[in-house]
Structures are given as C-alpha cells and as structure tokens.
C-alpha cells in the first residue's frame, strides 16, 4: 500500500490506457497525502464521534482503533434510540436492494444509476 507507484508503472507499460485512466494512474503515483490525518477531530462534534464509535465499535476494534470516550450502556441507548427509524429504513432498503436489484430490467437499473448519479 505504501508503494503503489511500482504497480502503476508496471501497469502503464503493459497496457494501453485512455486519457482518464492515465490521469488516475498518474494520481496513484503521487505520495499519500497525510495532512488530513485526524482532521475529523476538528470537524466532528463530541456527539457525532460518540455515535460513530458506538455504531462502528466492533469494526474499529478489529482495525486497531481506540475509542476516544467510554460510554455506558445507557449513554449508548440514548444515542441510538433516536436513530432507530433511520437505521431500520437503511437496513430494509439495503435488503430489498440486494434481493431485487438483479431482477430489475437493465434499462430500469441504468435509469436508477443516472438518477442517483452513481455513474462517472
């Protein structure tokens, strides 16, 4: 991960690439920008950090992140209870999307992608 330019240089020599791909590959050769490390500490409120740490605690622990604050079970419930409708909607929408997306005709899927601006 720390030396992506080595793979990029090999890829550039081995294939013909479009102008857009050349720009992307050129950007990959630049060093990693470390100036934004921990920028979230200045941009997020204490409550936002607590909510993120509560929702992502297991994944964060697996990736080696340490929580900035220790919340009690009651505090975690106070954070999550107001968010239950949004979380339930997200789970239901994601489940429906996974279950039915590939059964939707391709033309409708393309329209969805355009409307949601998911295409390049």
Phi and psi restraints in degrees (range 20) as a CNS / XPLOR table:
assign (resid 1 and name C) (resid 2 and name N)
       (resid 2 and name CA) (resid 2 and name C) 1.0 -81.0 20.0 2
assign (resid 2 and name N) (resid 2 and name CA)
       (resid 2 and name C) (resid 3 and name N) 1.0 -13.2 20.0 2
assign (resid 2 and name C) (resid 3 and name N)
       (resid 3 and name CA) (resid 3 and name C) 1.0 -128.4 20.0 2
assign (resid 3 and name N) (resid 3 and name CA)
       (resid 3 and name C) (resid 4 and name N) 1.0 61.6 20.0 2
assign (resid 3 and name C) (resid 4 and name N)
       (resid 4 and name CA) (resid 4 and name C) 1.0 -68.3 20.0 2
assign (resid 4 and name N) (resid 4 and name CA)
       (resid 4 and name C) (resid 5 and name N) 1.0 -23.0 20.0 2
assign (resid 4 and name C) (resid 5 and name N)
       (resid 5 and name CA) (resid 5 and name C) 1.0 -62.7 20.0 2
assign (resid 5 and name N) (resid 5 and name CA)
       (resid 5 and name C) (resid 6 and name N) 1.0 -26.6 20.0 2
assign (resid 5 and name C) (resid 6 and name N)
       (resid 6 and name CA) (resid 6 and name C) 1.0 -65.4 20.0 2
assign (resid 6 and name N) (resid 6 and name CA)
       (resid 6 and name C) (resid 7 and name N) 1.0 -45.0 20.0 2
assign (resid 6 and name C) (resid 7 and name N)
       (resid 7 and name CA) (resid 7 and name C) 1.0 -69.4 20.0 2
assign (resid 7 and name N) (resid 7 and name CA)
       (resid 7 and name C) (resid 8 and name N) 1.0 -36.7 20.0 2
assign (resid 7 and name C) (resid 8 and name N)
       (resid 8 and name CA) (resid 8 and name C) 1.0 -64.0 20.0 2
assign (resid 8 and name N) (resid 8 and name CA)
       (resid 8 and name C) (resid 9 and name N) 1.0 -44.6 20.0 2
assign (resid 8 and name C) (resid 9 and name N)
       (resid 9 and name CA) (resid 9 and name C) 1.0 -62.1 20.0 2
assign (resid 9 and name N) (resid 9 and name CA)
       (resid 9 and name C) (resid 10 and name N) 1.0 -40.7 20.0 2
assign (resid 9 and name C) (resid 10 and name N)
       (resid 10 and name CA) (resid 10 and name C) 1.0 -65.9 20.0 2
assign (resid 10 and name N) (resid 10 and name CA)
       (resid 10 and name C) (resid 11 and name N) 1.0 -39.5 20.0 2
assign (resid 10 and name C) (resid 11 and name N)
       (resid 11 and name CA) (resid 11 and name C) 1.0 -66.8 20.0 2
assign (resid 11 and name N) (resid 11 and name CA)
       (resid 11 and name C) (resid 12 and name N) 1.0 -40.8 20.0 2
assign (resid 11 and name C) (resid 12 and name N)
       (resid 12 and name CA) (resid 12 and name C) 1.0 -63.0 20.0 2
assign (resid 12 and name N) (resid 12 and name CA)
       (resid 12 and name C) (resid 13 and name N) 1.0 -37.5 20.0 2
assign (resid 12 and name C) (resid 13 and name N)
       (resid 13 and name CA) (resid 13 and name C) 1.0 -73.3 20.0 2
assign (resid 13 and name N) (resid 13 and name CA)
       (resid 13 and name C) (resid 14 and name N) 1.0 -29.0 20.0 2
assign (resid 13 and name C) (resid 14 and name N)
       (resid 14 and name CA) (resid 14 and name C) 1.0 -89.9 20.0 2
assign (resid 14 and name N) (resid 14 and name CA)
       (resid 14 and name C) (resid 15 and name N) 1.0 -16.4 20.0 2
assign (resid 14 and name C) (resid 15 and name N)
       (resid 15 and name CA) (resid 15 and name C) 1.0 -137.2 20.0 2
assign (resid 15 and name N) (resid 15 and name CA)
       (resid 15 and name C) (resid 16 and name N) 1.0 158.1 20.0 2
assign (resid 15 and name C) (resid 16 and name N)
       (resid 16 and name CA) (resid 16 and name C) 1.0 -85.8 20.0 2
assign (resid 16 and name N) (resid 16 and name CA)
       (resid 16 and name C) (resid 17 and name N) 1.0 133.4 20.0 2
assign (resid 16 and name C) (resid 17 and name N)
       (resid 17 and name CA) (resid 17 and name C) 1.0 -128.2 20.0 2
assign (resid 17 and name N) (resid 17 and name CA)
       (resid 17 and name C) (resid 18 and name N) 1.0 152.6 20.0 2
assign (resid 17 and name C) (resid 18 and name N)
       (resid 18 and name CA) (resid 18 and name C) 1.0 -75.5 20.0 2
assign (resid 18 and name N) (resid 18 and name CA)
       (resid 18 and name C) (resid 19 and name N) 1.0 173.0 20.0 2
assign (resid 18 and name C) (resid 19 and name N)
       (resid 19 and name CA) (resid 19 and name C) 1.0 -61.6 20.0 2
assign (resid 19 and name N) (resid 19 and name CA)
       (resid 19 and name C) (resid 20 and name N) 1.0 -42.2 20.0 2
assign (resid 19 and name C) (resid 20 and name N)
       (resid 20 and name CA) (resid 20 and name C) 1.0 -62.7 20.0 2
assign (resid 20 and name N) (resid 20 and name CA)
       (resid 20 and name C) (resid 21 and name N) 1.0 -44.9 20.0 2
assign (resid 20 and name C) (resid 21 and name N)
       (resid 21 and name CA) (resid 21 and name C) 1.0 -64.1 20.0 2
assign (resid 21 and name N) (resid 21 and name CA)
       (resid 21 and name C) (resid 22 and name N) 1.0 -36.6 20.0 2
assign (resid 21 and name C) (resid 22 and name N)
       (resid 22 and name CA) (resid 22 and name C) 1.0 -61.3 20.0 2
assign (resid 22 and name N) (resid 22 and name CA)
       (resid 22 and name C) (resid 23 and name N) 1.0 -41.1 20.0 2
assign (resid 22 and name C) (resid 23 and name N)
       (resid 23 and name CA) (resid 23 and name C) 1.0 -64.5 20.0 2
assign (resid 23 and name N) (resid 23 and name CA)
       (resid 23 and name C) (resid 24 and name N) 1.0 -45.6 20.0 2
assign (resid 23 and name C) (resid 24 and name N)
       (resid 24 and name CA) (resid 24 and name C) 1.0 -61.7 20.0 2
assign (resid 24 and name N) (resid 24 and name CA)
       (resid 24 and name C) (resid 25 and name N) 1.0 -45.8 20.0 2
assign (resid 24 and name C) (resid 25 and name N)
       (resid 25 and name CA) (resid 25 and name C) 1.0 -65.0 20.0 2
assign (resid 25 and name N) (resid 25 and name CA)
       (resid 25 and name C) (resid 26 and name N) 1.0 -36.1 20.0 2
assign (resid 25 and name C) (resid 26 and name N)
       (resid 26 and name CA) (resid 26 and name C) 1.0 -64.3 20.0 2
assign (resid 26 and name N) (resid 26 and name CA)
       (resid 26 and name C) (resid 27 and name N) 1.0 -39.9 20.0 2
assign (resid 26 and name C) (resid 27 and name N)
       (resid 27 and name CA) (resid 27 and name C) 1.0 -64.8 20.0 2
assign (resid 27 and name N) (resid 27 and name CA)
       (resid 27 and name C) (resid 28 and name N) 1.0 -33.2 20.0 2
assign (resid 27 and name C) (resid 28 and name N)
       (resid 28 and name CA) (resid 28 and name C) 1.0 -68.2 20.0 2
assign (resid 28 and name N) (resid 28 and name CA)
       (resid 28 and name C) (resid 29 and name N) 1.0 -20.8 20.0 2
assign (resid 28 and name C) (resid 29 and name N)
       (resid 29 and name CA) (resid 29 and name C) 1.0 -80.6 20.0 2
assign (resid 29 and name N) (resid 29 and name CA)
       (resid 29 and name C) (resid 30 and name N) 1.0 -14.5 20.0 2
assign (resid 29 and name C) (resid 30 and name N)
       (resid 30 and name CA) (resid 30 and name C) 1.0 -74.7 20.0 2
assign (resid 30 and name N) (resid 30 and name CA)
       (resid 30 and name C) (resid 31 and name N) 1.0 151.8 20.0 2
assign (resid 30 and name C) (resid 31 and name N)
       (resid 31 and name CA) (resid 31 and name C) 1.0 -66.7 20.0 2
assign (resid 31 and name N) (resid 31 and name CA)
       (resid 31 and name C) (resid 32 and name N) 1.0 157.1 20.0 2
assign (resid 31 and name C) (resid 32 and name N)
       (resid 32 and name CA) (resid 32 and name C) 1.0 -68.0 20.0 2
assign (resid 32 and name N) (resid 32 and name CA)
       (resid 32 and name C) (resid 33 and name N) 1.0 132.8 20.0 2
assign (resid 32 and name C) (resid 33 and name N)
       (resid 33 and name CA) (resid 33 and name C) 1.0 -79.5 20.0 2
assign (resid 33 and name N) (resid 33 and name CA)
       (resid 33 and name C) (resid 34 and name N) 1.0 111.9 20.0 2
assign (resid 33 and name C) (resid 34 and name N)
       (resid 34 and name CA) (resid 34 and name C) 1.0 -99.6 20.0 2
assign (resid 34 and name N) (resid 34 and name CA)
       (resid 34 and name C) (resid 35 and name N) 1.0 2.8 20.0 2
assign (resid 34 and name C) (resid 35 and name N)
       (resid 35 and name CA) (resid 35 and name C) 1.0 -70.5 20.0 2
assign (resid 35 and name N) (resid 35 and name CA)
       (resid 35 and name C) (resid 36 and name N) 1.0 -19.0 20.0 2
assign (resid 35 and name C) (resid 36 and name N)
       (resid 36 and name CA) (resid 36 and name C) 1.0 -98.6 20.0 2
assign (resid 36 and name N) (resid 36 and name CA)
       (resid 36 and name C) (resid 37 and name N) 1.0 7.2 20.0 2
assign (resid 36 and name C) (resid 37 and name N)
       (resid 37 and name CA) (resid 37 and name C) 1.0 -61.0 20.0 2
assign (resid 37 and name N) (resid 37 and name CA)
       (resid 37 and name C) (resid 38 and name N) 1.0 130.9 20.0 2
assign (resid 37 and name C) (resid 38 and name N)
       (resid 38 and name CA) (resid 38 and name C) 1.0 61.3 20.0 2
assign (resid 38 and name N) (resid 38 and name CA)
       (resid 38 and name C) (resid 39 and name N) 1.0 26.6 20.0 2
assign (resid 38 and name C) (resid 39 and name N)
       (resid 39 and name CA) (resid 39 and name C) 1.0 -65.9 20.0 2
assign (resid 39 and name N) (resid 39 and name CA)
       (resid 39 and name C) (resid 40 and name N) 1.0 -24.8 20.0 2
assign (resid 39 and name C) (resid 40 and name N)
       (resid 40 and name CA) (resid 40 and name C) 1.0 -60.1 20.0 2
assign (resid 40 and name N) (resid 40 and name CA)
       (resid 40 and name C) (resid 41 and name N) 1.0 -27.0 20.0 2
assign (resid 40 and name C) (resid 41 and name N)
       (resid 41 and name CA) (resid 41 and name C) 1.0 -63.9 20.0 2
assign (resid 41 and name N) (resid 41 and name CA)
       (resid 41 and name C) (resid 42 and name N) 1.0 -27.6 20.0 2
assign (resid 41 and name C) (resid 42 and name N)
       (resid 42 and name CA) (resid 42 and name C) 1.0 -93.2 20.0 2
assign (resid 42 and name N) (resid 42 and name CA)
       (resid 42 and name C) (resid 43 and name N) 1.0 -20.8 20.0 2
assign (resid 42 and name C) (resid 43 and name N)
       (resid 43 and name CA) (resid 43 and name C) 1.0 -99.6 20.0 2
assign (resid 43 and name N) (resid 43 and name CA)
       (resid 43 and name C) (resid 44 and name N) 1.0 -28.5 20.0 2
assign (resid 43 and name C) (resid 44 and name N)
       (resid 44 and name CA) (resid 44 and name C) 1.0 -97.8 20.0 2
assign (resid 44 and name N) (resid 44 and name CA)
       (resid 44 and name C) (resid 45 and name N) 1.0 146.2 20.0 2
assign (resid 44 and name C) (resid 45 and name N)
       (resid 45 and name CA) (resid 45 and name C) 1.0 -77.5 20.0 2
assign (resid 45 and name N) (resid 45 and name CA)
       (resid 45 and name C) (resid 46 and name N) 1.0 166.1 20.0 2
assign (resid 45 and name C) (resid 46 and name N)
       (resid 46 and name CA) (resid 46 and name C) 1.0 -60.5 20.0 2
assign (resid 46 and name N) (resid 46 and name CA)
       (resid 46 and name C) (resid 47 and name N) 1.0 -38.6 20.0 2
assign (resid 46 and name C) (resid 47 and name N)
       (resid 47 and name CA) (resid 47 and name C) 1.0 -68.0 20.0 2
assign (resid 47 and name N) (resid 47 and name CA)
       (resid 47 and name C) (resid 48 and name N) 1.0 -39.5 20.0 2
assign (resid 47 and name C) (resid 48 and name N)
       (resid 48 and name CA) (resid 48 and name C) 1.0 -64.1 20.0 2
assign (resid 48 and name N) (resid 48 and name CA)
       (resid 48 and name C) (resid 49 and name N) 1.0 -41.8 20.0 2
assign (resid 48 and name C) (resid 49 and name N)
       (resid 49 and name CA) (resid 49 and name C) 1.0 -63.5 20.0 2
assign (resid 49 and name N) (resid 49 and name CA)
       (resid 49 and name C) (resid 50 and name N) 1.0 -43.2 20.0 2
assign (resid 49 and name C) (resid 50 and name N)
       (resid 50 and name CA) (resid 50 and name C) 1.0 -61.9 20.0 2
assign (resid 50 and name N) (resid 50 and name CA)
       (resid 50 and name C) (resid 51 and name N) 1.0 -41.9 20.0 2
assign (resid 50 and name C) (resid 51 and name N)
       (resid 51 and name CA) (resid 51 and name C) 1.0 -64.3 20.0 2
assign (resid 51 and name N) (resid 51 and name CA)
       (resid 51 and name C) (resid 52 and name N) 1.0 -45.6 20.0 2
assign (resid 51 and name C) (resid 52 and name N)
       (resid 52 and name CA) (resid 52 and name C) 1.0 -62.3 20.0 2
assign (resid 52 and name N) (resid 52 and name CA)
       (resid 52 and name C) (resid 53 and name N) 1.0 -44.5 20.0 2
assign (resid 52 and name C) (resid 53 and name N)
       (resid 53 and name CA) (resid 53 and name C) 1.0 -65.7 20.0 2
assign (resid 53 and name N) (resid 53 and name CA)
       (resid 53 and name C) (resid 54 and name N) 1.0 -32.7 20.0 2
assign (resid 53 and name C) (resid 54 and name N)
       (resid 54 and name CA) (resid 54 and name C) 1.0 -69.8 20.0 2
assign (resid 54 and name N) (resid 54 and name CA)
       (resid 54 and name C) (resid 55 and name N) 1.0 -45.2 20.0 2
assign (resid 54 and name C) (resid 55 and name N)
       (resid 55 and name CA) (resid 55 and name C) 1.0 -70.9 20.0 2
assign (resid 55 and name N) (resid 55 and name CA)
       (resid 55 and name C) (resid 56 and name N) 1.0 -33.4 20.0 2
assign (resid 55 and name C) (resid 56 and name N)
       (resid 56 and name CA) (resid 56 and name C) 1.0 -110.4 20.0 2
assign (resid 56 and name N) (resid 56 and name CA)
       (resid 56 and name C) (resid 57 and name N) 1.0 19.8 20.0 2
assign (resid 56 and name C) (resid 57 and name N)
       (resid 57 and name CA) (resid 57 and name C) 1.0 -57.9 20.0 2
assign (resid 57 and name N) (resid 57 and name CA)
       (resid 57 and name C) (resid 58 and name N) 1.0 -47.6 20.0 2
assign (resid 57 and name C) (resid 58 and name N)
       (resid 58 and name CA) (resid 58 and name C) 1.0 -65.0 20.0 2
assign (resid 58 and name N) (resid 58 and name CA)
       (resid 58 and name C) (resid 59 and name N) 1.0 -46.9 20.0 2
assign (resid 58 and name C) (resid 59 and name N)
       (resid 59 and name CA) (resid 59 and name C) 1.0 -64.6 20.0 2
assign (resid 59 and name N) (resid 59 and name CA)
       (resid 59 and name C) (resid 60 and name N) 1.0 -43.6 20.0 2
assign (resid 59 and name C) (resid 60 and name N)
       (resid 60 and name CA) (resid 60 and name C) 1.0 -59.6 20.0 2
assign (resid 60 and name N) (resid 60 and name CA)
       (resid 60 and name C) (resid 61 and name N) 1.0 -42.3 20.0 2
assign (resid 60 and name C) (resid 61 and name N)
       (resid 61 and name CA) (resid 61 and name C) 1.0 -62.7 20.0 2
assign (resid 61 and name N) (resid 61 and name CA)
       (resid 61 and name C) (resid 62 and name N) 1.0 -42.8 20.0 2
assign (resid 61 and name C) (resid 62 and name N)
       (resid 62 and name CA) (resid 62 and name C) 1.0 -62.8 20.0 2
assign (resid 62 and name N) (resid 62 and name CA)
       (resid 62 and name C) (resid 63 and name N) 1.0 -31.2 20.0 2
assign (resid 62 and name C) (resid 63 and name N)
       (resid 63 and name CA) (resid 63 and name C) 1.0 -91.6 20.0 2
assign (resid 63 and name N) (resid 63 and name CA)
       (resid 63 and name C) (resid 64 and name N) 1.0 2.3 20.0 2
assign (resid 63 and name C) (resid 64 and name N)
       (resid 64 and name CA) (resid 64 and name C) 1.0 90.3 20.0 2
assign (resid 64 and name N) (resid 64 and name CA)
       (resid 64 and name C) (resid 65 and name N) 1.0 12.9 20.0 2
assign (resid 64 and name C) (resid 65 and name N)
       (resid 65 and name CA) (resid 65 and name C) 1.0 -83.5 20.0 2
assign (resid 65 and name N) (resid 65 and name CA)
       (resid 65 and name C) (resid 66 and name N) 1.0 143.8 20.0 2
assign (resid 65 and name C) (resid 66 and name N)
       (resid 66 and name CA) (resid 66 and name C) 1.0 -105.3 20.0 2
assign (resid 66 and name N) (resid 66 and name CA)
       (resid 66 and name C) (resid 67 and name N) 1.0 134.9 20.0 2
assign (resid 66 and name C) (resid 67 and name N)
       (resid 67 and name CA) (resid 67 and name C) 1.0 -66.1 20.0 2
assign (resid 67 and name N) (resid 67 and name CA)
       (resid 67 and name C) (resid 68 and name N) 1.0 142.5 20.0 2
assign (resid 67 and name C) (resid 68 and name N)
       (resid 68 and name CA) (resid 68 and name C) 1.0 -82.3 20.0 2
assign (resid 68 and name N) (resid 68 and name CA)
       (resid 68 and name C) (resid 69 and name N) 1.0 -18.1 20.0 2
assign (resid 68 and name C) (resid 69 and name N)
       (resid 69 and name CA) (resid 69 and name C) 1.0 -146.1 20.0 2
assign (resid 69 and name N) (resid 69 and name CA)
       (resid 69 and name C) (resid 70 and name N) 1.0 145.5 20.0 2
assign (resid 69 and name C) (resid 70 and name N)
       (resid 70 and name CA) (resid 70 and name C) 1.0 -99.4 20.0 2
assign (resid 70 and name N) (resid 70 and name CA)
       (resid 70 and name C) (resid 71 and name N) 1.0 117.1 20.0 2
assign (resid 70 and name C) (resid 71 and name N)
       (resid 71 and name CA) (resid 71 and name C) 1.0 -105.3 20.0 2
assign (resid 71 and name N) (resid 71 and name CA)
       (resid 71 and name C) (resid 72 and name N) 1.0 144.2 20.0 2
assign (resid 71 and name C) (resid 72 and name N)
       (resid 72 and name CA) (resid 72 and name C) 1.0 -76.2 20.0 2
assign (resid 72 and name N) (resid 72 and name CA)
       (resid 72 and name C) (resid 73 and name N) 1.0 167.5 20.0 2
assign (resid 72 and name C) (resid 73 and name N)
       (resid 73 and name CA) (resid 73 and name C) 1.0 -59.1 20.0 2
assign (resid 73 and name N) (resid 73 and name CA)
       (resid 73 and name C) (resid 74 and name N) 1.0 -41.0 20.0 2
assign (resid 73 and name C) (resid 74 and name N)
       (resid 74 and name CA) (resid 74 and name C) 1.0 -63.3 20.0 2
assign (resid 74 and name N) (resid 74 and name CA)
       (resid 74 and name C) (resid 75 and name N) 1.0 -43.0 20.0 2
assign (resid 74 and name C) (resid 75 and name N)
       (resid 75 and name CA) (resid 75 and name C) 1.0 -64.4 20.0 2
assign (resid 75 and name N) (resid 75 and name CA)
       (resid 75 and name C) (resid 76 and name N) 1.0 -39.3 20.0 2
assign (resid 75 and name C) (resid 76 and name N)
       (resid 76 and name CA) (resid 76 and name C) 1.0 -64.0 20.0 2
assign (resid 76 and name N) (resid 76 and name CA)
       (resid 76 and name C) (resid 77 and name N) 1.0 -40.7 20.0 2
assign (resid 76 and name C) (resid 77 and name N)
       (resid 77 and name CA) (resid 77 and name C) 1.0 -63.3 20.0 2
assign (resid 77 and name N) (resid 77 and name CA)
       (resid 77 and name C) (resid 78 and name N) 1.0 -39.9 20.0 2
assign (resid 77 and name C) (resid 78 and name N)
       (resid 78 and name CA) (resid 78 and name C) 1.0 -62.8 20.0 2
assign (resid 78 and name N) (resid 78 and name CA)
       (resid 78 and name C) (resid 79 and name N) 1.0 -34.4 20.0 2
assign (resid 78 and name C) (resid 79 and name N)
       (resid 79 and name CA) (resid 79 and name C) 1.0 -72.8 20.0 2
assign (resid 79 and name N) (resid 79 and name CA)
       (resid 79 and name C) (resid 80 and name N) 1.0 -41.9 20.0 2
assign (resid 79 and name C) (resid 80 and name N)
       (resid 80 and name CA) (resid 80 and name C) 1.0 -84.1 20.0 2
assign (resid 80 and name N) (resid 80 and name CA)
       (resid 80 and name C) (resid 81 and name N) 1.0 -33.4 20.0 2
assign (resid 80 and name C) (resid 81 and name N)
       (resid 81 and name CA) (resid 81 and name C) 1.0 -55.0 20.0 2
assign (resid 81 and name N) (resid 81 and name CA)
       (resid 81 and name C) (resid 82 and name N) 1.0 -46.1 20.0 2
assign (resid 81 and name C) (resid 82 and name N)
       (resid 82 and name CA) (resid 82 and name C) 1.0 -66.0 20.0 2
assign (resid 82 and name N) (resid 82 and name CA)
       (resid 82 and name C) (resid 83 and name N) 1.0 -19.6 20.0 2
assign (resid 82 and name C) (resid 83 and name N)
       (resid 83 and name CA) (resid 83 and name C) 1.0 -92.3 20.0 2
assign (resid 83 and name N) (resid 83 and name CA)
       (resid 83 and name C) (resid 84 and name N) 1.0 -4.7 20.0 2
assign (resid 83 and name C) (resid 84 and name N)
       (resid 84 and name CA) (resid 84 and name C) 1.0 -56.9 20.0 2
assign (resid 84 and name N) (resid 84 and name CA)
       (resid 84 and name C) (resid 85 and name N) 1.0 -44.7 20.0 2
assign (resid 84 and name C) (resid 85 and name N)
       (resid 85 and name CA) (resid 85 and name C) 1.0 -59.2 20.0 2
assign (resid 85 and name N) (resid 85 and name CA)
       (resid 85 and name C) (resid 86 and name N) 1.0 -42.5 20.0 2
assign (resid 85 and name C) (resid 86 and name N)
       (resid 86 and name CA) (resid 86 and name C) 1.0 -66.0 20.0 2
assign (resid 86 and name N) (resid 86 and name CA)
       (resid 86 and name C) (resid 87 and name N) 1.0 -42.8 20.0 2
assign (resid 86 and name C) (resid 87 and name N)
       (resid 87 and name CA) (resid 87 and name C) 1.0 -65.3 20.0 2
assign (resid 87 and name N) (resid 87 and name CA)
       (resid 87 and name C) (resid 88 and name N) 1.0 -41.2 20.0 2
assign (resid 87 and name C) (resid 88 and name N)
       (resid 88 and name CA) (resid 88 and name C) 1.0 -63.3 20.0 2
assign (resid 88 and name N) (resid 88 and name CA)
       (resid 88 and name C) (resid 89 and name N) 1.0 -44.0 20.0 2
assign (resid 88 and name C) (resid 89 and name N)
       (resid 89 and name CA) (resid 89 and name C) 1.0 -60.5 20.0 2
assign (resid 89 and name N) (resid 89 and name CA)
       (resid 89 and name C) (resid 90 and name N) 1.0 -43.4 20.0 2
assign (resid 89 and name C) (resid 90 and name N)
       (resid 90 and name CA) (resid 90 and name C) 1.0 -62.5 20.0 2
assign (resid 90 and name N) (resid 90 and name CA)
       (resid 90 and name C) (resid 91 and name N) 1.0 -43.1 20.0 2
assign (resid 90 and name C) (resid 91 and name N)
       (resid 91 and name CA) (resid 91 and name C) 1.0 -65.6 20.0 2
assign (resid 91 and name N) (resid 91 and name CA)
       (resid 91 and name C) (resid 92 and name N) 1.0 -44.5 20.0 2
assign (resid 91 and name C) (resid 92 and name N)
       (resid 92 and name CA) (resid 92 and name C) 1.0 -64.8 20.0 2
assign (resid 92 and name N) (resid 92 and name CA)
       (resid 92 and name C) (resid 93 and name N) 1.0 -46.3 20.0 2
assign (resid 92 and name C) (resid 93 and name N)
       (resid 93 and name CA) (resid 93 and name C) 1.0 -62.6 20.0 2
assign (resid 93 and name N) (resid 93 and name CA)
       (resid 93 and name C) (resid 94 and name N) 1.0 -42.4 20.0 2
assign (resid 93 and name C) (resid 94 and name N)
       (resid 94 and name CA) (resid 94 and name C) 1.0 -65.0 20.0 2
assign (resid 94 and name N) (resid 94 and name CA)
       (resid 94 and name C) (resid 95 and name N) 1.0 -41.6 20.0 2
assign (resid 94 and name C) (resid 95 and name N)
       (resid 95 and name CA) (resid 95 and name C) 1.0 -64.2 20.0 2
assign (resid 95 and name N) (resid 95 and name CA)
       (resid 95 and name C) (resid 96 and name N) 1.0 -45.6 20.0 2
assign (resid 95 and name C) (resid 96 and name N)
       (resid 96 and name CA) (resid 96 and name C) 1.0 -62.8 20.0 2
assign (resid 96 and name N) (resid 96 and name CA)
       (resid 96 and name C) (resid 97 and name N) 1.0 -43.2 20.0 2
assign (resid 96 and name C) (resid 97 and name N)
       (resid 97 and name CA) (resid 97 and name C) 1.0 -58.1 20.0 2
assign (resid 97 and name N) (resid 97 and name CA)
       (resid 97 and name C) (resid 98 and name N) 1.0 -48.7 20.0 2
assign (resid 97 and name C) (resid 98 and name N)
       (resid 98 and name CA) (resid 98 and name C) 1.0 -63.2 20.0 2
assign (resid 98 and name N) (resid 98 and name CA)
       (resid 98 and name C) (resid 99 and name N) 1.0 -39.1 20.0 2
assign (resid 98 and name C) (resid 99 and name N)
       (resid 99 and name CA) (resid 99 and name C) 1.0 -74.3 20.0 2
assign (resid 99 and name N) (resid 99 and name CA)
       (resid 99 and name C) (resid 100 and name N) 1.0 -38.4 20.0 2
assign (resid 99 and name C) (resid 100 and name N)
       (resid 100 and name CA) (resid 100 and name C) 1.0 -111.7 20.0 2
assign (resid 100 and name N) (resid 100 and name CA)
       (resid 100 and name C) (resid 101 and name N) 1.0 -9.5 20.0 2
assign (resid 100 and name C) (resid 101 and name N)
       (resid 101 and name CA) (resid 101 and name C) 1.0 -55.3 20.0 2
assign (resid 101 and name N) (resid 101 and name CA)
       (resid 101 and name C) (resid 102 and name N) 1.0 -47.5 20.0 2
assign (resid 101 and name C) (resid 102 and name N)
       (resid 102 and name CA) (resid 102 and name C) 1.0 -78.9 20.0 2
assign (resid 102 and name N) (resid 102 and name CA)
       (resid 102 and name C) (resid 103 and name N) 1.0 -7.7 20.0 2
assign (resid 102 and name C) (resid 103 and name N)
       (resid 103 and name CA) (resid 103 and name C) 1.0 -91.7 20.0 2
assign (resid 103 and name N) (resid 103 and name CA)
       (resid 103 and name C) (resid 104 and name N) 1.0 -9.5 20.0 2
assign (resid 103 and name C) (resid 104 and name N)
       (resid 104 and name CA) (resid 104 and name C) 1.0 -77.1 20.0 2
assign (resid 104 and name N) (resid 104 and name CA)
       (resid 104 and name C) (resid 105 and name N) 1.0 137.5 20.0 2
assign (resid 104 and name C) (resid 105 and name N)
       (resid 105 and name CA) (resid 105 and name C) 1.0 -55.6 20.0 2
assign (resid 105 and name N) (resid 105 and name CA)
       (resid 105 and name C) (resid 106 and name N) 1.0 145.8 20.0 2
assign (resid 105 and name C) (resid 106 and name N)
       (resid 106 and name CA) (resid 106 and name C) 1.0 -56.4 20.0 2
assign (resid 106 and name N) (resid 106 and name CA)
       (resid 106 and name C) (resid 107 and name N) 1.0 -39.1 20.0 2
assign (resid 106 and name C) (resid 107 and name N)
       (resid 107 and name CA) (resid 107 and name C) 1.0 -61.6 20.0 2
assign (resid 107 and name N) (resid 107 and name CA)
       (resid 107 and name C) (resid 108 and name N) 1.0 -39.0 20.0 2
assign (resid 107 and name C) (resid 108 and name N)
       (resid 108 and name CA) (resid 108 and name C) 1.0 -70.1 20.0 2
assign (resid 108 and name N) (resid 108 and name CA)
       (resid 108 and name C) (resid 109 and name N) 1.0 -37.7 20.0 2
assign (resid 108 and name C) (resid 109 and name N)
       (resid 109 and name CA) (resid 109 and name C) 1.0 -62.4 20.0 2
assign (resid 109 and name N) (resid 109 and name CA)
       (resid 109 and name C) (resid 110 and name N) 1.0 -41.3 20.0 2
assign (resid 109 and name C) (resid 110 and name N)
       (resid 110 and name CA) (resid 110 and name C) 1.0 -64.3 20.0 2
assign (resid 110 and name N) (resid 110 and name CA)
       (resid 110 and name C) (resid 111 and name N) 1.0 -38.8 20.0 2
assign (resid 110 and name C) (resid 111 and name N)
       (resid 111 and name CA) (resid 111 and name C) 1.0 -63.7 20.0 2
assign (resid 111 and name N) (resid 111 and name CA)
       (resid 111 and name C) (resid 112 and name N) 1.0 -41.2 20.0 2
assign (resid 111 and name C) (resid 112 and name N)
       (resid 112 and name CA) (resid 112 and name C) 1.0 -61.0 20.0 2
assign (resid 112 and name N) (resid 112 and name CA)
       (resid 112 and name C) (resid 113 and name N) 1.0 -43.8 20.0 2
assign (resid 112 and name C) (resid 113 and name N)
       (resid 113 and name CA) (resid 113 and name C) 1.0 -62.5 20.0 2
assign (resid 113 and name N) (resid 113 and name CA)
       (resid 113 and name C) (resid 114 and name N) 1.0 -43.0 20.0 2
assign (resid 113 and name C) (resid 114 and name N)
       (resid 114 and name CA) (resid 114 and name C) 1.0 -64.7 20.0 2
assign (resid 114 and name N) (resid 114 and name CA)
       (resid 114 and name C) (resid 115 and name N) 1.0 -43.3 20.0 2
assign (resid 114 and name C) (resid 115 and name N)
       (resid 115 and name CA) (resid 115 and name C) 1.0 -66.6 20.0 2
assign (resid 115 and name N) (resid 115 and name CA)
       (resid 115 and name C) (resid 116 and name N) 1.0 -37.6 20.0 2
assign (resid 115 and name C) (resid 116 and name N)
       (resid 116 and name CA) (resid 116 and name C) 1.0 -83.3 20.0 2
assign (resid 116 and name N) (resid 116 and name CA)
       (resid 116 and name C) (resid 117 and name N) 1.0 -2.9 20.0 2
assign (resid 116 and name C) (resid 117 and name N)
       (resid 117 and name CA) (resid 117 and name C) 1.0 56.4 20.0 2
assign (resid 117 and name N) (resid 117 and name CA)
       (resid 117 and name C) (resid 118 and name N) 1.0 45.2 20.0 2
assign (resid 117 and name C) (resid 118 and name N)
       (resid 118 and name CA) (resid 118 and name C) 1.0 -91.3 20.0 2
assign (resid 118 and name N) (resid 118 and name CA)
       (resid 118 and name C) (resid 119 and name N) 1.0 -12.5 20.0 2
assign (resid 118 and name C) (resid 119 and name N)
       (resid 119 and name CA) (resid 119 and name C) 1.0 -83.3 20.0 2
assign (resid 119 and name N) (resid 119 and name CA)
       (resid 119 and name C) (resid 120 and name N) 1.0 165.2 20.0 2
